[in-house]
Amino acid sequence: MNPLLVSVLLVVGISLFALTMRGRLGAMLALKPEPGNRTDRLSERLAALLQFGLGQKRMVDREEFVPGLMHVFIFGAFLTLQLRTLMLFTMAFSERAQVLLMNLNDAFWVEHGALKTAYEVYLLAKDLAAFGAVVGVAYFFFLRLVVKPARLTQSWEALLILGFIGGLMVTEFVFGASHFRSQGQGFYAFEPITSAVATALSPLPDGAVHTLGLIGFWLHLVIVLTFLNFLPHGKHFHVIVGLLNVFMKKLPATPGSTVSSSAKLSTPNLEKEEFGAKAFTDLSWKQALDVNTCTECGRCQTHCPTYITGKPLTHKQVNQSIKHYLWDNEALLMSAKKAEDGRVLGKDKAGKEAEVAALVPGVLSADTVWACTTCGWCETACPVFIENVPRLIDMRRYKVQAEADFPAELQRVFEGMERQSNPWGLGQDKRDEWEGDLPLPKWGDGGTYEYLFFVGCAGSYDERMKKVSRAVAKILTEAKVSFCTLGKEETCTGDSARRAGNEFLFQTMAKSNVETWNGKGIKAVITQCPHCFNAIKNEYPEFGGNYQVISHTELINRLLQEKRIKLSTVMKERVTYHDPCYLGRHNGVFDPPREVLKAIPGLEVVEMQRSKRESFCCGAGGARMWMEEHLGTRINHNRVNEAALTLAHAKDASLPFPDAADKKKPGQVGDYKDKAEGTVAVACPFCHTMIKDGIADTNREETMKVKDVAELVADAMEIAPKPA
């Protein structure tokens, strides 16, 4: 073809790409080391890479199946055509290579039949993959130009990239078709699409087809090199780093575990003054890799409570803000050093001394950082496993521990936990008053018990939650479960402190609890609060607390299956179940609560549209339980509206039900107020409070109520007669 021309193209294209990547990689590697090992457990990482990276499993979830499938088509073609592109570059250097690769009647192929068969299979895969990519490109053009879904950021870049991808496929077909014409070849079964293009070009004269083939050939190579150099300058940088990020994703402590990536937060060494992230250089290289991997697909927004209710936080935008600072200040970050006055200084791209920005408020606003409920949807939805929540918690940690700058409502919470071991600050001597006249044994009173029933702060102090605690105790007693409580010795797990950034307080409480429990020989713990469940199960092992932890709904389900309790009271009631984020999404406990509800005689269980993995947060996680919502609409109102519409529709199917795609408006306050009759079942004290308040705020108290799963079971339970 033209070895000189292709050599020039390669040298210029690859040199420019290398120059850009030097800055991108240099800025990332200039940040602090990532705690933990991101290359261990190689077999699990390779399995994840195959399943989620190359296999694109998260792209084809049920609610995003069609766009996900179209992306799979394009990604498949991208992988398949890389070999073809190498072939085209080789053809540009060698006439013999062109003859060999484009003429399967060549003597080489005749002599090597097995290789010919393999090559033909590849050509078929290449042809079909390229056609699939054309379909995908057409779909995404339609999606962006006609449908325009809110979660997609409209940009010329996306359209240009689609044009590049489509151009690569079309030029491949045109070049192949021109070769068919020059060889006088008809339909070829192993390149059916290329054959069809050749047929479409048949009315043109031979010279015109040959010219189109040459244009297609060189245009293909130019697009490849242009595409390569464009990738590091936009959101499609994920094409280069995405697979690496999937490979280095956070692995659960136990292989095969359903625990989410942010259920277990990192444990900084406070003795070494690791107080969180202040300056941009306090981020790690992996956190920089995360933002570079962001595809801007918007999947993190579809069920994000802050985005949907108008808070100043979308994780997509957070990623973009951090990424653009990273790109705009590569020279500064690569030369940055900490000065004696604590500032981080370096040389900017103009060679002038400059200070590295603080993350808050330099790159992100305080409102953005404090808005997150840590519900985990963003990380569950992200196809490339970006870890958003830990990064925000690191920023909170610095604001709380180093600057004492946090929402005013948290001051009382921190003081209450420090002085009375509960967020309300109520007397520790009142910790066991919820028991009333229940004759519950205490650990350390002389008996031997299988389980510690960890009641939690809400179950001990909140008047409404005390009823739930008594219901759980009633069920355990009836089933003859060997359990006891700590009574007045019980103290808070510290979960809210950690999620609010007060890492010192959390570690103090965690270490104290572990020391006490290990000293008493506690091996297994029952919880009724998912936040306690998560902290004890996933975070206490870091401090030497290794316990078998089971949520109350899981245990109740087991007791029902073992027929240790009987449910005899028929409850003619309609119920919809609300999944707690820290039980469901973070720890994979979806089915046990539902199985319990379905076992209650007469209970009609109906599902909300946003349920299980896609469940919508109540608004209380991430220590938001203790903070007021000053911006946007209330998260619990949104969820209660959805519950009301679900119950109303179950009663009268003729009522209009919101489309599943319309997630921002599942109902307005007051919709179907008189027809939304039933109960919202919960399995978390925080959710209980938020749903109850939402029902009251929307004036639905006469027709709707909220009950814990344990309360419903206790109401339906057959109590064995006491011996005479």
Secondary structure by P-SEA (a helix, b strand, c coil): ccaaaaaaaaaaaaaaaaaaaaaaaaaaaaccccccccccaaaaaaaaaaaccccccccccccaaaaaaaaaaaaaaaaaaaaaaaaaaaaaacaaaaaaaaccccaaaaacaaaaaaaaaaaaaaaaaaaaaaaaaaaaaaaacccccccccccaaaaaaaaaaaaaaaaaaaaaaaaaaaaccccccccaaaaaaaaaaccccaaaaaaaaaaaaaaaaaaaaaaaaacccccccccccaaaaaaaccccccccccccccccccccccccccccccccccccaaaaaaaaacccccccccccccccccccccaaaaaaaaaaaaaacaaaaaacccccccbbbbbcccccccccccccccccccccccccccccccccccccccccaaaaaaaaaaaccccccccccaaaaaaaaaccccccccccccccccccccccccccccccccccccccccccccccaaaaaaaaaaaaaaaccccccccccccccaaaaaaacaaaaaaaaaaaaaaaaaaacccbbbbccaaaaaaacccccccccccccccaaaaaaaaaaaccccccccccbbbbbbbccccccccccccaaaaaaaacccbbbbbcccccccccccccccccccccccccccaaaaaaaaaaaaaaaaacccccccccccccccccccccccccccccccccaaaaaaaaaaaaaacccccbbbbcaaaaaaaacccccccc
